[in-house]
Amino acid sequence: MKTQDLLEGYNVVISATDFEEDNSNPGWQVRLGQGQLREIIKHGRYRGHPATLIVAGEADVNLFDSAADWQKYEKIRQTQNVSLALRAPTVLRAGGTRFNSQAFDYVIHKKLESNISPVREIARPSDEEIAKVTLIYWRTYFVFKDFKPPQLSAPDYFRQRFDKWFGAEGKPETLSPDELRTLSRYRDRIIEKAGQPMMVPSYFFAHFGNTDIRFSSHYYYVLNSPIVERGPIYPPAAWIWNDVLHLVDKFDADTLLFHCLRWLRGFVNAGSNYFAEAWLAECITLNLLERLTASILVDLPHQRSPFKPEMSPSDYMDVKHKLFELMSKIDRTLDHALIDI
């Protein structure tokens, strides 16, 4: 949604809910591109309690449904009593409003009184941090097994994703015909491999990265993440991809590859009691290649977070080339990823 439209909607929600802003804390805005915002997030108080307000355009994020899904997930988690599974925010109020023919959703949830992420320095995770994150993932994975059955087959899931990325309005002049053909080959092979047995999508938090999780009062909470249908064993790929986007301008492709494979090994080891290691590695890799394709086609051209609008043309091309190089290395090492770390 256009920045000004969302800012106006935010002010309408403030008036309608009596949310008290904490003006000493600027909060943050989730950028979709130049002049476009996905969400506005602000801390403050609601009915006397520390709270966080999230406002989004209904077409971008359905926060009302997100609030209901968080509550459903929490009921399942509490019933199963799974230790270390992620906790969803505690919803205090959710709803929607309209202004100037625009629809807005909002949710107010209990504020998390911590800024501690699972990994203190993403470029250098310790073995203990990797073990902790991968255990959190698998504990949460089994909570979602009882959430609801998937609606899509794995090939249809990937087909929809790639149709979205290849159809996005970006900067096609930054991609050569050879680069577009390379991405198309990845797309076709991923969709083909997704037709294998056991390749089944499942529900999970849409955002699963070190920037999306906080430790507070002895528990790990996910921040502002809708629950959506994703590809088979998608979240480990999302974690690795999130790291890559924050590190790609700082390290070469070989260093990034080592980082990816270290996390891949961690997620696979932690899940090896439930699934075959080779199958897990393939699932994670297919999802990671899809994520990197999206970054090349959409995130980078639109300077979506964490890419900066002030990125120079030379930095832009450097990041793009490193992402292509990393994709090639990940693809080539798939069959050996479990022994070459």
C-alpha positions in Angstrom: 0.0 0.0 0.0 1.2 3.5 -0.6 3.0 5.0 2.4 0.7 8.0 2.8 -2.5 5.8 2.6 -1.2 3.4 5.3 -0.2 6.3 7.5 -3.7 7.8 7.2 -5.2 4.4 8.0 -2.9 4.1 11.0 -4.2 7.4 12.4 -7.8 6.2 11.9 -7.1 3.0 13.8 -5.5 5.0 16.7 -8.6 7.1 17.0 -10.9 4.1 16.9 -9.1 1.9 19.4 -7.8 4.4 22.0 -4.4 2.8 21.6 -1.9 5.1 23.5 1.3 5.5 21.4 4.7 5.5 23.1 6.2 8.5 21.4 9.7 7.7 22.9 9.8 4.6 20.8 9.5 5.2 17.0 8.4 1.6 16.3 9.1 0.5 12.7 7.6 0.2 9.2 7.9 -2.8 7.0 8.8 -1.6 3.5 7.5 -3.3 0.3 9.4 -1.0 -2.0 9.9 2.7 -2.7 6.8 4.6 -1.5 5.2 1.3 -0.4 4.6 -0.1 3.1 3.3 -3.4 4.2 2.8 -2.7 7.9 3.2 0.0 10.6 4.2 -1.3 14.0 4.1 0.8 17.1 4.5 0.2 20.8 2.4 1.8 23.5 -0.3 0.9 25.9 -3.8 -0.5 25.6 -6.3 -0.3 28.5 -3.4 0.3 30.8 -1.2 -2.6 29.6 2.0 -2.5 27.5 1.0 -3.4 24.0 2.0 -3.4 20.3 -0.3 -2.2 17.5 0.1 -3.5 13.9 -1.8 -1.9 11.1 -1.7 -3.1 7.5 -3.7 -2.7 4.3 -6.2 -5.6 4.1 -5.0 -6.5 0.6 -1.4 -6.9 1.8 -1.9 -8.6 5.2 -5.1 -10.0 6.7 -4.3 -9.2 10.3 -7.8 -10.1 11.5 -7.3 -13.7 10.3 -3.8 -13.7 11.7 -5.1 -12.9 15.2 -7.6 -15.8 15.0 -4.9 -18.2 13.7 -2.6 -17.2 16.5 -5.3 -18.0 19.1 -6.0 -21.3 17.4 -2.3 -22.2 17.3 -1.9 -21.3 21.0 -4.8 -23.6 22.0 -3.1 -26.5 20.2 0.3 -25.7 21.7 -1.1 -25.5 25.2 -3.0 -28.8 24.7 0.1 -30.6 23.5 2.3 -28.8 26.1 5.3 -28.9 23.8 8.3 -27.3 25.4 10.4 -24.9 23.3 7.7 -24.6 20.6 7.3 -21.0 19.5 4.6 -19.0 21.1 2.3 -16.6 19.2 1.6 -13.1 20.5 -1.2 -12.7 23.0 -4.0 -10.9 21.2 -5.8 -8.1 23.0 -7.9 -6.8 20.2 -8.2 -7.2 16.4 -10.4 -5.7 13.8 -10.7 -3.7 10.6 -11.7 -0.3 9.4 -12.1 1.7 6.2 -10.9 5.2 5.2 -11.1 6.8 1.7 -12.3 3.6 0.1 -9.2 1.7 1.6 -9.6 -1.2 3.9 -7.2 -1.7 6.9 -6.7 -4.5 9.3 -5.2 -4.1 12.8 -4.2 -6.2 15.7 -3.2 -5.2 19.2 -1.2 -7.7 21.1 0.7 -7.9 24.4 4.1 -6.3 24.1 7.1 -8.5 24.4 9.5 -7.0 26.9 12.7 -8.2 25.2 14.8 -7.6 22.2 16.8 -10.8 22.6 17.0 -12.9 19.4 18.0 -16.6 19.3 21.3 -15.8 17.6 23.3 -12.9 18.9 25.5 -12.4 15.8 24.0 -14.0 12.6 27.4 -14.1 10.8 28.9 -16.3 13.6 26.3 -18.5 15.2 27.6 -20.9 17.8 27.0 -24.6 17.8 24.7 -24.1 20.8 22.7 -21.4 19.0 22.2 -23.6 16.0 21.1 -26.6 18.1 18.6 -24.3 20.0 17.0 -22.8 16.9 16.7 -26.2 15.1 15.1 -27.7 18.2 12.7 -24.8 18.4 11.7 -25.4 14.7 11.0 -29.1 15.1 9.0 -28.6 18.3 6.9 -26.0 16.5 6.6 -28.2 13.4 4.8 -30.8 15.3 2.4 -28.3 16.9 1.4 -27.3 13.4 0.7 -31.0 12.4 -2.7 -30.5 14.1 -3.4 -27.1 12.7 -5.2 -27.9 9.5 -4.5 -30.0 6.4 -2.8 -28.4 3.4 -4.9 -27.0 0.5 -2.3 -27.3 -2.3 -0.1 -30.0 -3.7 3.7 -29.2 -3.6 3.9 -28.6 -7.4 0.9 -26.3 -7.3 2.4 -24.4 -4.3 5.7 -23.8 -6.1 3.9 -23.0 -9.4 1.9 -20.3 -7.7 5.0 -18.9 -6.0 7.0 -18.7 -9.2 4.1 -17.3 -11.2 4.0 -14.5 -8.6 7.7 -13.7 -8.8 8.1 -14.0 -12.6 4.9 -11.9 -13.0 6.0 -9.2 -10.6 6.6 -5.7 -11.9 10.3 -5.1 -11.3 13.3 -3.9 -13.2 13.7 -6.4 -16.1 16.6 -4.4 -17.6 18.8 -5.6 -14.7 18.5 -9.2 -15.7 20.0 -10.5 -18.9 18.3 -13.1 -21.1 20.7 -15.7 -19.8 19.9 -14.8 -16.2 16.2 -15.1 -16.9 16.7 -18.5 -18.5 18.8 -19.6 -15.5 16.0 -18.7 -13.1 13.5 -20.4 -15.4 15.5 -23.6 -15.3 15.5 -23.5 -11.5 11.8 -23.0 -11.5 11.0 -25.9 -13.9 13.3 -28.3 -12.0 11.9 -27.4 -8.6 8.3 -27.9 -9.7 9.3 -31.2 -11.2 11.1 -32.4 -8.0 8.2 -31.2 -5.9 6.0 -34.0 -7.4 7.9 -36.7 -5.5 6.2 -38.7 -2.8 6.0 -37.1 0.7 6.5 -33.6 -0.8 3.5 -32.1 1.0 3.0 -28.4 2.0 2.1 -27.5 5.6 1.2 -24.5 7.7 3.7 -22.5 9.7 4.5 -18.9 10.6 5.2 -17.0 7.4 8.3 -15.3 8.9 10.9 -17.5 10.5 14.2 -15.9 10.9 16.5 -14.5 13.5 14.9 -11.1 13.1 11.4 -12.6 13.6 11.8 -14.3 17.0 12.4 -12.9 20.5 13.1 -14.5 23.9 10.9 -13.1 26.6 10.0 -14.4 30.1 11.6 -17.8 29.5 9.9 -18.4 26.2 10.5 -17.8 22.5 7.9 -15.8 20.7 7.4 -15.1 16.9 6.9 -11.5 16.0 4.1 -10.3 13.8 3.9 -13.4 11.5 0.7 -14.7 9.9 0.2 -18.4 9.7 0.2 -19.5 6.0 0.6 -22.6 3.9 4.2 -23.1 2.8 6.3 -25.7 0.9 7.5 -29.0 2.5 10.0 -28.2 5.3 10.0 -24.5 4.2 10.9 -22.8 7.5 14.6 -23.9 7.7 15.0 -22.5 4.2 13.4 -19.2 5.3 15.8 -19.0 8.3 18.8 -19.5 6.0 17.5 -17.1 3.3 16.9 -14.4 6.0 20.5 -14.7 7.1 21.7 -14.5 3.4 19.9 -11.3 2.8 21.5 -9.7 5.8 25.0 -11.0 5.0 25.2 -10.9 1.2 26.7 -7.4 1.0 29.4 -8.4 3.6 30.7 -11.8 2.4 31.7 -13.6 -0.8 29.6 -16.5 -2.2 31.9 -19.2 -0.7 31.5 -17.8 2.8 27.8 -17.6 2.3 27.6 -21.1 1.1 29.5 -22.4 4.2 27.0 -20.5 6.4 24.1 -22.0 4.5 25.4 -25.6 4.7 26.2 -25.2 8.4 22.6 -24.3 9.1 21.3 -27.0 6.7 23.3 -29.6 8.6 21.8 -28.4 11.9 18.2 -28.6 10.7 18.7 -31.9 9.1 20.5 -33.4 12.1 17.7 -32.2 14.4 15.0 -33.8 12.2 16.8 -37.0 11.3 14.8 -39.0 13.9 11.6 -38.1 11.9 12.6 -38.0 8.3 15.5 -39.3 6.0 18.4 -36.9 5.9 18.7 -36.8 2.1 14.9 -36.0 1.8 15.2 -33.2 4.4 18.2 -31.7 2.6 16.4 -31.7 -0.7 13.2 -30.1 0.7 15.2 -27.3 2.3 17.3 -26.7 -0.7 14.3 -26.5 -3.1 12.7 -23.9 -0.9 15.9 -22.0 -0.5 16.3 -21.8 -4.3 12.8 -20.5 -4.6 13.5 -17.9 -1.9 16.6 -16.7 -3.7 14.8 -16.5 -7.0 12.2 -14.3 -5.4 14.9 -12.0 -4.0 16.5 -11.6 -7.4 13.2 -11.0 -9.2 11.4 -8.9 -6.5 13.2 -8.0 -3.3 16.3 -6.6 -4.8 14.7 -4.6 -7.7 12.2 -3.1 -5.3 14.7 -2.6 -2.5 12.6 -4.5 0.0 13.9 -4.8 3.5 16.8 -5.4 4.2 17.9 -3.9 0.9 18.3 -0.1 1.1 16.7 2.3 -1.3 20.0 4.2 -1.4 21.9 1.1 -2.8 24.3 2.2 -5.6 24.0 0.6 -9.1 27.4 -1.1 -8.5 26.4 -2.5 -5.1 23.1 -3.6 -6.7 24.9 -5.6 -9.4 27.4 -7.0 -6.9 24.6 -8.4 -4.7 22.7 -9.8 -7.7 25.8 -11.6 -9.0 26.5 -13.0 -5.6 23.0 -14.3 -5.3 23.3 -16.1 -8.6 26.6 -17.5 -7.7 25.3 -18.7 -4.4 22.3 -20.4 -6.1 24.6 -22.2 -8.4 26.8 -23.4 -5.6 23.8 -24.6 -3.5 22.4 -26.4 -6.5 25.7 -28.2 -7.2 26.3 -29.2 -3.6 22.8 -30.6 -3.0 23.9 -34.2 -3.4 26.9 -33.7 -1.1 25.6 -31.1 1.4 25.4 -33.6 4.2 29.1 -34.7 4.0 30.9 -31.6 2.7 30.4 -29.3 5.8 
